[in-house]
Amino acid sequence: DMVGEGLASVLELLCPIDTNNFKSGHSIRTTIDHLGCFVICRELKHLTIIGPRSSAQSLHHTLLTAIKSAF
């Protein structure tokens, strides 16, 4: 889960999600760093990203890199 301000800018670095139309309660299947993932918008400041367990470490690294780049 990712919680906080500015998550739209992080998502824009990670995947092709239209953040202007991504509202609370929406979910989408997309790719993040060549991995098939689901992104669930719990609230505007709370996202859940579900990816393959076998690639969890790689996905975590990708998320941290995007967060550092966005801020």
PDB file with one MODEL, atoms N, CA, C and O in Angstrom:
MODEL        1
ATOM      1  N   ASP A   1       0.836  -1.181   0.000  1.00  0.00           N
ATOM      2  CA  ASP A   1       0.000   0.000   0.000  1.00  0.00           C
ATOM      3  C   ASP A   1       0.880   1.243   0.000  1.00  0.00           C
ATOM      4  O   ASP A   1       1.955   1.264   0.599  1.00  0.00           O
ATOM      5  N   MET A   2       0.406   2.259  -0.674  1.00  0.00           N
ATOM      6  CA  MET A   2       1.073   3.555  -0.691  1.00  0.00           C
ATOM      7  C   MET A   2       0.076   4.581  -0.169  1.00  0.00           C
ATOM      8  O   MET A   2      -1.046   4.671  -0.669  1.00  0.00           O
ATOM      9  N   VAL A   3       0.477   5.347   0.824  1.00  0.00           N
ATOM     10  CA  VAL A   3      -0.403   6.338   1.433  1.00  0.00           C
ATOM     11  C   VAL A   3       0.342   7.663   1.479  1.00  0.00           C
ATOM     12  O   VAL A   3       1.500   7.721   1.892  1.00  0.00           O
ATOM     13  N   GLY A   4      -0.331   8.729   1.051  1.00  0.00           N
ATOM     14  CA  GLY A   4       0.275  10.049   1.149  1.00  0.00           C
ATOM     15  C   GLY A   4      -0.116  10.964   0.009  1.00  0.00           C
ATOM     16  O   GLY A   4      -0.869  10.592  -0.890  1.00  0.00           O
ATOM     17  N   GLU A   5       0.415  12.162   0.072  1.00  0.00           N
ATOM     18  CA  GLU A   5       0.178  13.172  -0.950  1.00  0.00           C
ATOM     19  C   GLU A   5       1.041  12.896  -2.175  1.00  0.00           C
ATOM     20  O   GLU A   5       2.115  12.307  -2.052  1.00  0.00           O
ATOM     21  N   GLY A   6       0.590  13.308  -3.343  1.00  0.00           N
ATOM     22  CA  GLY A   6       1.393  13.258  -4.548  1.00  0.00           C
ATOM     23  C   GLY A   6       1.523  11.894  -5.195  1.00  0.00           C
ATOM     24  O   GLY A   6       2.459  11.673  -5.964  1.00  0.00           O
ATOM     25  N   LEU A   7       0.620  10.977  -4.912  1.00  0.00           N
ATOM     26  CA  LEU A   7       0.719   9.644  -5.497  1.00  0.00           C
ATOM     27  C   LEU A   7       0.481   9.651  -7.004  1.00  0.00           C
ATOM     28  O   LEU A   7       0.946   8.756  -7.710  1.00  0.00           O
ATOM     29  N   ALA A   8      -0.236  10.646  -7.496  1.00  0.00           N
ATOM     30  CA  ALA A   8      -0.476  10.736  -8.939  1.00  0.00           C
ATOM     31  C   ALA A   8       0.838  10.906  -9.693  1.00  0.00           C
ATOM     32  O   ALA A   8       1.019  10.317 -10.759  1.00  0.00           O
ATOM     33  N   SER A   9       1.746  11.696  -9.158  1.00  0.00           N
ATOM     34  CA  SER A   9       3.032  11.890  -9.835  1.00  0.00           C
ATOM     35  C   SER A   9       3.882  10.614  -9.801  1.00  0.00           C
ATOM     36  O   SER A   9       4.656  10.364 -10.725  1.00  0.00           O
ATOM     37  N   VAL A  10       3.744   9.818  -8.757  1.00  0.00           N
ATOM     38  CA  VAL A  10       4.451   8.542  -8.687  1.00  0.00           C
ATOM     39  C   VAL A  10       3.884   7.573  -9.719  1.00  0.00           C
ATOM     40  O   VAL A  10       4.635   6.894 -10.418  1.00  0.00           O
ATOM     41  N   LEU A  11       2.552   7.511  -9.812  1.00  0.00           N
ATOM     42  CA  LEU A  11       1.912   6.626 -10.791  1.00  0.00           C
ATOM     43  C   LEU A  11       2.282   6.985 -12.221  1.00  0.00           C
ATOM     44  O   LEU A  11       2.463   6.104 -13.062  1.00  0.00           O
ATOM     45  N   GLU A  12       2.392   8.274 -12.494  1.00  0.00           N
ATOM     46  CA  GLU A  12       2.757   8.707 -13.845  1.00  0.00           C
ATOM     47  C   GLU A  12       4.151   8.227 -14.239  1.00  0.00           C
ATOM     48  O   GLU A  12       4.415   8.004 -15.420  1.00  0.00           O
ATOM     49  N   LEU A  13       5.037   8.068 -13.272  1.00  0.00           N
ATOM     50  CA  LEU A  13       6.375   7.545 -13.559  1.00  0.00           C
ATOM     51  C   LEU A  13       6.364   6.033 -13.760  1.00  0.00           C
ATOM     52  O   LEU A  13       7.211   5.496 -14.475  1.00  0.00           O
ATOM     53  N   LEU A  14       5.424   5.352 -13.142  1.00  0.00           N
ATOM     54  CA  LEU A  14       5.407   3.894 -13.136  1.00  0.00           C
ATOM     55  C   LEU A  14       4.639   3.252 -14.283  1.00  0.00           C
ATOM     56  O   LEU A  14       5.090   2.257 -14.851  1.00  0.00           O
ATOM     57  N   CYS A  15       3.486   3.812 -14.627  1.00  0.00           N
ATOM     58  CA  CYS A  15       2.598   3.120 -15.564  1.00  0.00           C
ATOM     59  C   CYS A  15       1.671   4.114 -16.269  1.00  0.00           C
ATOM     60  O   CYS A  15       1.519   5.253 -15.827  1.00  0.00           O
ATOM     61  N   PRO A  16       1.055   3.674 -17.370  1.00  0.00           N
ATOM     62  CA  PRO A  16       0.188   4.575 -18.152  1.00  0.00           C
ATOM     63  C   PRO A  16      -1.244   4.638 -17.618  1.00  0.00           C
ATOM     64  O   PRO A  16      -2.182   4.251 -18.315  1.00  0.00           O
ATOM     65  N   ILE A  17      -1.413   5.116 -16.406  1.00  0.00           N
ATOM     66  CA  ILE A  17      -2.749   5.277 -15.817  1.00  0.00           C
ATOM     67  C   ILE A  17      -3.150   6.737 -15.938  1.00  0.00           C
ATOM     68  O   ILE A  17      -2.367   7.633 -15.622  1.00  0.00           O
ATOM     69  N   ASP A  18      -4.370   6.971 -16.396  1.00  0.00           N
ATOM     70  CA  ASP A  18      -4.901   8.330 -16.473  1.00  0.00           C
ATOM     71  C   ASP A  18      -5.285   8.766 -15.065  1.00  0.00           C
ATOM     72  O   ASP A  18      -6.386   8.472 -14.601  1.00  0.00           O
ATOM     73  N   THR A  19      -4.395   9.455 -14.396  1.00  0.00           N
ATOM     74  CA  THR A  19      -4.615   9.817 -12.998  1.00  0.00           C
ATOM     75  C   THR A  19      -5.733  10.834 -12.814  1.00  0.00           C
ATOM     76  O   THR A  19      -6.270  10.962 -11.714  1.00  0.00           O
ATOM     77  N   ASN A  20      -6.093  11.558 -13.869  1.00  0.00           N
ATOM     78  CA  ASN A  20      -7.193  12.519 -13.762  1.00  0.00           C
ATOM     79  C   ASN A  20      -8.535  11.821 -13.604  1.00  0.00           C
ATOM     80  O   ASN A  20      -9.442  12.363 -12.973  1.00  0.00           O
ATOM     81  N   ASN A  21      -8.671  10.630 -14.167  1.00  0.00           N
ATOM     82  CA  ASN A  21      -9.926   9.885 -14.089  1.00  0.00           C
ATOM     83  C   ASN A  21      -9.874   8.717 -13.118  1.00  0.00           C
ATOM     84  O   ASN A  21     -10.844   7.966 -13.014  1.00  0.00           O
ATOM     85  N   PHE A  22      -8.775   8.545 -12.410  1.00  0.00           N
ATOM     86  CA  PHE A  22      -8.605   7.441 -11.461  1.00  0.00           C
ATOM     87  C   PHE A  22      -9.124   7.896 -10.114  1.00  0.00           C
ATOM     88  O   PHE A  22      -8.453   8.647  -9.406  1.00  0.00           O
ATOM     89  N   LYS A  23     -10.309   7.446  -9.759  1.00  0.00           N
ATOM     90  CA  LYS A  23     -11.002   7.909  -8.555  1.00  0.00           C
ATOM     91  C   LYS A  23     -11.073   6.822  -7.493  1.00  0.00           C
ATOM     92  O   LYS A  23     -10.730   5.667  -7.748  1.00  0.00           O
ATOM     93  N   SER A  24     -11.513   7.196  -6.320  1.00  0.00           N
ATOM     94  CA  SER A  24     -11.690   6.269  -5.214  1.00  0.00           C
ATOM     95  C   SER A  24     -12.618   5.126  -5.610  1.00  0.00           C
ATOM     96  O   SER A  24     -13.701   5.354  -6.148  1.00  0.00           O
ATOM     97  N   GLY A  25     -12.185   3.892  -5.340  1.00  0.00           N
ATOM     98  CA  GLY A  25     -12.979   2.720  -5.680  1.00  0.00           C
ATOM     99  C   GLY A  25     -12.643   2.106  -7.030  1.00  0.00           C
ATOM    100  O   GLY A  25     -13.113   1.011  -7.341  1.00  0.00           O
ATOM    101  N   HIS A  26     -11.845   2.786  -7.832  1.00  0.00           N
ATOM    102  CA  HIS A  26     -11.453   2.261  -9.137  1.00  0.00           C
ATOM    103  C   HIS A  26     -10.272   1.306  -8.993  1.00  0.00           C
ATOM    104  O   HIS A  26      -9.478   1.400  -8.057  1.00  0.00           O
ATOM    105  N   SER A  27     -10.183   0.390  -9.944  1.00  0.00           N
ATOM    106  CA  SER A  27      -9.006  -0.478 -10.027  1.00  0.00           C
ATOM    107  C   SER A  27      -8.669  -0.663 -11.502  1.00  0.00           C
ATOM    108  O   SER A  27      -9.527  -0.517 -12.373  1.00  0.00           O
ATOM    109  N   ILE A  28      -7.414  -0.984 -11.764  1.00  0.00           N
ATOM    110  CA  ILE A  28      -6.972  -1.148 -13.145  1.00  0.00           C
ATOM    111  C   ILE A  28      -5.837  -2.165 -13.176  1.00  0.00           C
ATOM    112  O   ILE A  28      -5.034  -2.262 -12.249  1.00  0.00           O
ATOM    113  N   ARG A  29      -5.797  -2.912 -14.260  1.00  0.00           N
ATOM    114  CA  ARG A  29      -4.676  -3.830 -14.483  1.00  0.00           C
ATOM    115  C   ARG A  29      -3.708  -3.130 -15.426  1.00  0.00           C
ATOM    116  O   ARG A  29      -4.116  -2.590 -16.454  1.00  0.00           O
ATOM    117  N   THR A  30      -2.437  -3.141 -15.079  1.00  0.00           N
ATOM    118  CA  THR A  30      -1.429  -2.438 -15.851  1.00  0.00           C
ATOM    119  C   THR A  30      -0.085  -3.150 -15.707  1.00  0.00           C
ATOM    120  O   THR A  30       0.017  -4.179 -15.039  1.00  0.00           O
ATOM    121  N   THR A  31       0.924  -2.598 -16.330  1.00  0.00           N
ATOM    122  CA  THR A  31       2.274  -3.122 -16.150  1.00  0.00           C
ATOM    123  C   THR A  31       3.127  -2.082 -15.431  1.00  0.00           C
ATOM    124  O   THR A  31       3.065  -0.888 -15.724  1.00  0.00           O
ATOM    125  N   ILE A  32       3.907  -2.562 -14.501  1.00  0.00           N
ATOM    126  CA  ILE A  32       4.872  -1.733 -13.790  1.00  0.00           C
ATOM    127  C   ILE A  32       6.207  -2.443 -13.920  1.00  0.00           C
ATOM    128  O   ILE A  32       6.384  -3.544 -13.398  1.00  0.00           O
ATOM    129  N   ASP A  33       7.138  -1.821 -14.609  1.00  0.00           N
ATOM    130  CA  ASP A  33       8.471  -2.391 -14.824  1.00  0.00           C
ATOM    131  C   ASP A  33       8.379  -3.802 -15.423  1.00  0.00           C
ATOM    132  O   ASP A  33       9.047  -4.728 -14.962  1.00  0.00           O
ATOM    133  N   HIS A  34       7.557  -3.943 -16.436  1.00  0.00           N
ATOM    134  CA  HIS A  34       7.341  -5.192 -17.176  1.00  0.00           C
ATOM    135  C   HIS A  34       6.659  -6.280 -16.355  1.00  0.00           C
ATOM    136  O   HIS A  34       6.701  -7.451 -16.731  1.00  0.00           O
ATOM    137  N   LEU A  35       6.031  -5.910 -15.238  1.00  0.00           N
ATOM    138  CA  LEU A  35       5.312  -6.873 -14.410  1.00  0.00           C
ATOM    139  C   LEU A  35       3.824  -6.569 -14.461  1.00  0.00           C
ATOM    140  O   LEU A  35       3.428  -5.414 -14.309  1.00  0.00           O
ATOM    141  N   GLY A  36       3.002  -7.570 -14.669  1.00  0.00           N
ATOM    142  CA  GLY A  36       1.558  -7.379 -14.635  1.00  0.00           C
ATOM    143  C   GLY A  36       1.110  -7.113 -13.211  1.00  0.00           C
ATOM    144  O   GLY A  36       1.368  -7.920 -12.318  1.00  0.00           O
ATOM    145  N   CYS A  37       0.439  -5.983 -12.989  1.00  0.00           N
ATOM    146  CA  CYS A  37       0.033  -5.574 -11.644  1.00  0.00           C
ATOM    147  C   CYS A  37      -1.396  -5.026 -11.668  1.00  0.00           C
ATOM    148  O   CYS A  37      -1.918  -4.632 -12.710  1.00  0.00           O
ATOM    149  N   PHE A  38      -2.000  -5.017 -10.491  1.00  0.00           N
ATOM    150  CA  PHE A  38      -3.276  -4.346 -10.287  1.00  0.00           C
ATOM    151  C   PHE A  38      -3.023  -3.139  -9.403  1.00  0.00           C
ATOM    152  O   PHE A  38      -2.278  -3.221  -8.427  1.00  0.00           O
ATOM    153  N   VAL A  39      -3.644  -2.017  -9.747  1.00  0.00           N
ATOM    154  CA  VAL A  39      -3.576  -0.811  -8.919  1.00  0.00           C
ATOM    155  C   VAL A  39      -4.993  -0.499  -8.483  1.00  0.00           C
ATOM    156  O   VAL A  39      -5.883  -0.321  -9.315  1.00  0.00           O
ATOM    157  N   ILE A  40      -5.200  -0.434  -7.172  1.00  0.00           N
ATOM    158  CA  ILE A  40      -6.520  -0.178  -6.593  1.00  0.00           C
ATOM    159  C   ILE A  40      -6.470   1.150  -5.865  1.00  0.00           C
ATOM    160  O   ILE A  40      -5.597   1.375  -5.027  1.00  0.00           O
ATOM    161  N   CYS A  41      -7.399   2.020  -6.183  1.00  0.00           N
ATOM    162  CA  CYS A  41      -7.494   3.329  -5.523  1.00  0.00           C
ATOM    163  C   CYS A  41      -8.484   3.204  -4.369  1.00  0.00           C
ATOM    164  O   CYS A  41      -9.697   3.224  -4.580  1.00  0.00           O
ATOM    165  N   ARG A  42      -7.972   3.077  -3.166  1.00  0.00           N
ATOM    166  CA  ARG A  42      -8.836   2.989  -1.973  1.00  0.00           C
ATOM    167  C   ARG A  42      -9.447   4.362  -1.671  1.00  0.00           C
ATOM    168  O   ARG A  42     -10.649   4.486  -1.437  1.00  0.00           O
ATOM    169  N   GLU A  43      -8.606   5.367  -1.681  1.00  0.00           N
ATOM    170  CA  GLU A  43      -8.971   6.775  -1.541  1.00  0.00           C
ATOM    171  C   GLU A  43      -7.988   7.538  -2.402  1.00  0.00           C
ATOM    172  O   GLU A  43      -7.055   6.941  -2.940  1.00  0.00           O
ATOM    173  N   LEU A  44      -8.167   8.823  -2.546  1.00  0.00           N
ATOM    174  CA  LEU A  44      -7.261   9.593  -3.387  1.00  0.00           C
ATOM    175  C   LEU A  44      -5.838   9.613  -2.850  1.00  0.00           C
ATOM    176  O   LEU A  44      -4.898   9.857  -3.606  1.00  0.00           O
ATOM    177  N   LYS A  45      -5.666   9.361  -1.566  1.00  0.00           N
ATOM    178  CA  LYS A  45      -4.337   9.364  -0.964  1.00  0.00           C
ATOM    179  C   LYS A  45      -3.919   7.972  -0.497  1.00  0.00           C
ATOM    180  O   LYS A  45      -2.997   7.843   0.309  1.00  0.00           O
ATOM    181  N   HIS A  46      -4.591   6.922  -0.996  1.00  0.00           N
ATOM    182  CA  HIS A  46      -4.292   5.552  -0.558  1.00  0.00           C
ATOM    183  C   HIS A  46      -4.444   4.606  -1.747  1.00  0.00           C
ATOM    184  O   HIS A  46      -5.552   4.375  -2.231  1.00  0.00           O
ATOM    185  N   LEU A  47      -3.326   4.067  -2.208  1.00  0.00           N
ATOM    186  CA  LEU A  47      -3.319   3.125  -3.329  1.00  0.00           C
ATOM    187  C   LEU A  47      -2.797   1.772  -2.864  1.00  0.00           C
ATOM    188  O   LEU A  47      -1.921   1.690  -2.003  1.00  0.00           O
ATOM    189  N   THR A  48      -3.346   0.723  -3.444  1.00  0.00           N
ATOM    190  CA  THR A  48      -2.848  -0.626  -3.226  1.00  0.00           C
ATOM    191  C   THR A  48      -2.313  -1.137  -4.549  1.00  0.00           C
ATOM    192  O   THR A  48      -2.993  -1.055  -5.572  1.00  0.00           O
ATOM    193  N   ILE A  49      -1.104  -1.661  -4.537  1.00  0.00           N
ATOM    194  CA  ILE A  49      -0.514  -2.244  -5.743  1.00  0.00           C
ATOM    195  C   ILE A  49      -0.295  -3.720  -5.476  1.00  0.00           C
ATOM    196  O   ILE A  49       0.373  -4.105  -4.516  1.00  0.00           O
ATOM    197  N   ILE A  50      -0.871  -4.538  -6.345  1.00  0.00           N
ATOM    198  CA  ILE A  50      -0.756  -5.988  -6.212  1.00  0.00           C
ATOM    199  C   ILE A  50       0.025  -6.508  -7.406  1.00  0.00           C
ATOM    200  O   ILE A  50      -0.355  -6.289  -8.557  1.00  0.00           O
ATOM    201  N   GLY A  51       1.114  -7.194  -7.121  1.00  0.00           N
ATOM    202  CA  GLY A  51       1.957  -7.733  -8.180  1.00  0.00           C
ATOM    203  C   GLY A  51       2.328  -9.171  -7.885  1.00  0.00           C
ATOM    204  O   GLY A  51       1.936  -9.709  -6.849  1.00  0.00           O
ATOM    205  N   PRO A  52       3.078  -9.803  -8.777  1.00  0.00           N
ATOM    206  CA  PRO A  52       3.469 -11.203  -8.582  1.00  0.00           C
ATOM    207  C   PRO A  52       4.407 -11.373  -7.387  1.00  0.00           C
ATOM    208  O   PRO A  52       5.363 -10.617  -7.212  1.00  0.00           O
ATOM    209  N   ARG A  53       4.117 -12.356  -6.594  1.00  0.00           N
ATOM    210  CA  ARG A  53       4.902 -12.597  -5.376  1.00  0.00           C
ATOM    211  C   ARG A  53       6.361 -12.922  -5.705  1.00  0.00           C
ATOM    212  O   ARG A  53       7.271 -12.534  -4.972  1.00  0.00           O
ATOM    213  N   SER A  54       6.568 -13.624  -6.793  1.00  0.00           N
ATOM    214  CA  SER A  54       7.938 -14.014  -7.153  1.00  0.00           C
ATOM    215  C   SER A  54       8.802 -12.810  -7.540  1.00  0.00           C
ATOM    216  O   SER A  54      10.029 -12.909  -7.561  1.00  0.00           O
ATOM    217  N   SER A  55       8.168 -11.683  -7.844  1.00  0.00           N
ATOM    218  CA  SER A  55       8.906 -10.472  -8.226  1.00  0.00           C
ATOM    219  C   SER A  55       8.727  -9.353  -7.212  1.00  0.00           C
ATOM    220  O   SER A  55       8.913  -8.181  -7.541  1.00  0.00           O
ATOM    221  N   ALA A  56       8.370  -9.700  -5.992  1.00  0.00           N
ATOM    222  CA  ALA A  56       8.062  -8.691  -4.969  1.00  0.00           C
ATOM    223  C   ALA A  56       9.242  -7.767  -4.687  1.00  0.00           C
ATOM    224  O   ALA A  56       9.062  -6.557  -4.551  1.00  0.00           O
ATOM    225  N   GLN A  57      10.441  -8.324  -4.599  1.00  0.00           N
ATOM    226  CA  GLN A  57      11.613  -7.499  -4.298  1.00  0.00           C
ATOM    227  C   GLN A  57      11.894  -6.511  -5.429  1.00  0.00           C
ATOM    228  O   GLN A  57      12.214  -5.350  -5.175  1.00  0.00           O
ATOM    229  N   SER A  58      11.775  -6.963  -6.656  1.00  0.00           N
ATOM    230  CA  SER A  58      11.992  -6.090  -7.810  1.00  0.00           C
ATOM    231  C   SER A  58      10.927  -4.997  -7.877  1.00  0.00           C
ATOM    232  O   SER A  58      11.241  -3.839  -8.150  1.00  0.00           O
ATOM    233  N   LEU A  59       9.670  -5.361  -7.630  1.00  0.00           N
ATOM    234  CA  LEU A  59       8.582  -4.386  -7.646  1.00  0.00           C
ATOM    235  C   LEU A  59       8.761  -3.360  -6.532  1.00  0.00           C
ATOM    236  O   LEU A  59       8.540  -2.168  -6.747  1.00  0.00           O
ATOM    237  N   HIS A  60       9.155  -3.808  -5.355  1.00  0.00           N
ATOM    238  CA  HIS A  60       9.396  -2.902  -4.230  1.00  0.00           C
ATOM    239  C   HIS A  60      10.498  -1.902  -4.571  1.00  0.00           C
ATOM    240  O   HIS A  60      10.366  -0.709  -4.295  1.00  0.00           O
ATOM    241  N   HIS A  61      11.568  -2.383  -5.162  1.00  0.00           N
ATOM    242  CA  HIS A  61      12.670  -1.504  -5.575  1.00  0.00           C
ATOM    243  C   HIS A  61      12.185  -0.475  -6.598  1.00  0.00           C
ATOM    244  O   HIS A  61      12.541   0.701  -6.512  1.00  0.00           O
ATOM    245  N   THR A  62      11.387  -0.906  -7.551  1.00  0.00           N
ATOM    246  CA  THR A  62      10.848   0.005  -8.569  1.00  0.00           C
ATOM    247  C   THR A  62       9.974   1.077  -7.936  1.00  0.00           C
ATOM    248  O   THR A  62      10.062   2.247  -8.307  1.00  0.00           O
ATOM    249  N   LEU A  63       9.131   0.687  -6.982  1.00  0.00           N
ATOM    250  CA  LEU A  63       8.261   1.655  -6.301  1.00  0.00           C
ATOM    251  C   LEU A  63       9.084   2.671  -5.516  1.00  0.00           C
ATOM    252  O   LEU A  63       8.808   3.869  -5.579  1.00  0.00           O
ATOM    253  N   LEU A  64      10.072   2.216  -4.791  1.00  0.00           N
ATOM    254  CA  LEU A  64      10.921   3.142  -4.025  1.00  0.00           C
ATOM    255  C   LEU A  64      11.675   4.100  -4.934  1.00  0.00           C
ATOM    256  O   LEU A  64      11.809   5.281  -4.613  1.00  0.00           O
ATOM    257  N   THR A  65      12.162   3.614  -6.051  1.00  0.00           N
ATOM    258  CA  THR A  65      12.877   4.464  -6.994  1.00  0.00           C
ATOM    259  C   THR A  65      11.945   5.548  -7.553  1.00  0.00           C
ATOM    260  O   THR A  65      12.340   6.708  -7.672  1.00  0.00           O
ATOM    261  N   ALA A  66      10.722   5.169  -7.891  1.00  0.00           N
ATOM    262  CA  ALA A  66       9.758   6.141  -8.429  1.00  0.00           C
ATOM    263  C   ALA A  66       9.378   7.181  -7.384  1.00  0.00           C
ATOM    264  O   ALA A  66       9.235   8.362  -7.700  1.00  0.00           O
ATOM    265  N   ILE A  67       9.218   6.746  -6.149  1.00  0.00           N
ATOM    266  CA  ILE A  67       8.877   7.680  -5.070  1.00  0.00           C
ATOM    267  C   ILE A  67      10.005   8.690  -4.876  1.00  0.00           C
ATOM    268  O   ILE A  67       9.753   9.889  -4.755  1.00  0.00           O
ATOM    269  N   LYS A  68      11.238   8.212  -4.847  1.00  0.00           N
ATOM    270  CA  LYS A  68      12.395   9.120  -4.686  1.00  0.00           C
ATOM    271  C   LYS A  68      12.508  10.087  -5.854  1.00  0.00           C
ATOM    272  O   LYS A  68      12.883  11.244  -5.667  1.00  0.00           O
ATOM    273  N   SER A  69      12.189   9.624  -7.056  1.00  0.00           N
ATOM    274  CA  SER A  69      12.262  10.485  -8.251  1.00  0.00           C
ATOM    275  C   SER A  69      11.161  11.532  -8.258  1.00  0.00           C
ATOM    276  O   SER A  69      11.372  12.658  -8.709  1.00  0.00           O
ATOM    277  N   ALA A  70       9.988  11.165  -7.761  1.00  0.00           N
ATOM    278  CA  ALA A  70       8.844  12.093  -7.776  1.00  0.00           C
ATOM    279  C   ALA A  70       8.973  13.196  -6.743  1.00  0.00           C
ATOM    280  O   ALA A  70       8.413  14.278  -6.917  1.00  0.00           O
ATOM    281  N   PHE A  71       9.712  12.932  -5.660  1.00  0.00           N
ATOM    282  CA  PHE A  71       9.822  13.912  -4.598  1.00  0.00           C
ATOM    283  C   PHE A  71      11.254  14.335  -4.469  1.00  0.00           C
ATOM    284  O   PHE A  71      11.577  15.168  -3.622  1.00  0.00           O
TER     285      PHE A  71
ENDMDL
END
